[in-house]
Every structure is written in C-alpha cells, then in structure tokens.
Amino acid sequence: MAFHDDSVSHERDDSAPGQDKLLFLPNISINGLIDDETVSFFLGRLETVRKNGQDMIMELNTSGGDADAARRMALEVRLFRRHSGRDAFCVGKTKVYSAGVTIFAAFPTQDRFLTEDAVLLVHERRMETSIALNGPIRSCIQIVREQLALLENRDVWRWKASGNLSKAVRSARTSFTGARRRIATSTPPRRSVLE
C-alpha cells in the first residue's frame, strides 16, 4: 500500500487495515515529546487496544525525547505483537525524530508507513553529565576512568536484582568474544550519583 508516490510503499495483504483507517483512525496517537508521561499515556491506550481485541494502529509525530522512554515503548510494541495475537501498524507523520525512530523501528518494515511529508532523523545518542571530583586523588582518577570507559566502549550492562551479571549487550565496536572475555574478568561498574 502506498500513501503517495514519494512515501514508503508496502504490498497490501488481507490483514493490513485500509489506507483510511491507517491515516485517519489510529487507536494510539503520539504527538509531541517522548517522555515518562508519554509512556504512561501509551500504556493506557495500549491496554484499551488489548481489551478491545484490536490491532494496534499508531500515529507517530515527534521531535524526539527521552531515549529510555522510547526504548520502553518499543519493548511494549514488540510484546504486544508477540503475545496478543494481533498486528501492530505505525504511520509516521511529518516528523519522526530521534527517540521516535526507536519506536518506529519496533514495527516490522511491512507494517510501518510514512506520509509524503514525513522526515526521519537519526543521530548518535547524546549525553550530558557533570563529574564532581571530591576526595582522595586515586578515587577521583577511578571515577574519571569509569566515565571514560563508558564513553569509549558504549557497552550496555544489565544486572539482575540479585546483582549477578545477566547479560552484556555488545556494541558495534565489540566482538562477542571480546564481550565474553570482559564479562569473565570484570566486576560490575560502580554506580555513582553522576549517572
């Protein structure tokens, strides 16, 4: 289905809603900044969609926002698709920037669409932090090293509540073997008030 000659086009199958429904009758509309309030709104609307036994039809128009909030919404999209037995579709309208692209990418390519005026913006994740050094010099050096390691490696560490390493997700610069080697020889990064 194509919305316009310049848009992303997909073959229509029997399970895809019609163009009018996709464009004008979404059951979830995300318009604006992605933040914790947006996640709460989204989860409420998603619950209604589930209770009504509907396919998810999301309209997305955002200048971006909190990357972690977007990751949570993307997770919920994938869980909905996996466990509800229903389809999920997304129409990106006008702007799908930054965190919005994370949400948009949670939908399979055949189930995501862009209007003719839509623009996608992808950029590297940004970080804003201050480092306060106060105390023995060796402790200060360790804090700086830990922050530098986070920037250089871009590895994401996930920990179970028990404190055991549950999974290390490799970054584009890290091989799986290298990640396994680091897991076997490293201790968990120390959390600080800087994060």
Disulfide bonds with the S-S distance in Angstrom:
none
